[in-house]
């Protein structure tokens, strides 16, 4: 195991001591478990962020398309053809 030295503010130190005592675990084990829990959730969206993004997607889906289905299909065909030939010869329209 690696050994680290951390400096905590008084409130965090009290919380750590109380949590370790209540759980009957060492303070270092409580910190290791807290870091593992934090790492498991780091980078994930909060529930409010997730709801906001889903609301945005729903509103975008309700908007009428700015292009016809034929234009979209033509663009997809052009992209697929370009991929088979090694890239587009001109920019997308």
Secondary structure in CASP SS format (residue, H / E / C, confidence):
PFRMAT SS
TARGET T0000
AUTHOR 0000-0000-0000
METHOD secondary structure of the structure
MODEL  1
X C 1.00
X C 1.00
X C 1.00
X C 1.00
X C 1.00
X C 1.00
X C 1.00
X C 1.00
X C 1.00
X H 1.00
X H 1.00
X H 1.00
X H 1.00
X H 1.00
X H 1.00
X H 1.00
X H 1.00
X H 1.00
X H 1.00
X H 1.00
X H 1.00
X H 1.00
X H 1.00
X C 1.00
X C 1.00
X C 1.00
X H 1.00
X H 1.00
X H 1.00
X H 1.00
X H 1.00
X H 1.00
X H 1.00
X H 1.00
X H 1.00
X H 1.00
X H 1.00
X H 1.00
X H 1.00
X H 1.00
X H 1.00
X C 1.00
X C 1.00
X C 1.00
X C 1.00
X C 1.00
X H 1.00
X H 1.00
X H 1.00
X H 1.00
X H 1.00
X H 1.00
X H 1.00
X H 1.00
X H 1.00
X H 1.00
X H 1.00
X H 1.00
X H 1.00
X H 1.00
X H 1.00
X H 1.00
X C 1.00
X C 1.00
X C 1.00
X C 1.00
X C 1.00
X C 1.00
X H 1.00
X H 1.00
X H 1.00
X H 1.00
X H 1.00
X H 1.00
X H 1.00
X H 1.00
X H 1.00
X H 1.00
X H 1.00
X H 1.00
X H 1.00
X H 1.00
X H 1.00
X H 1.00
X H 1.00
X C 1.00
X C 1.00
X C 1.00
X C 1.00
X C 1.00
X C 1.00
X C 1.00
X C 1.00
END
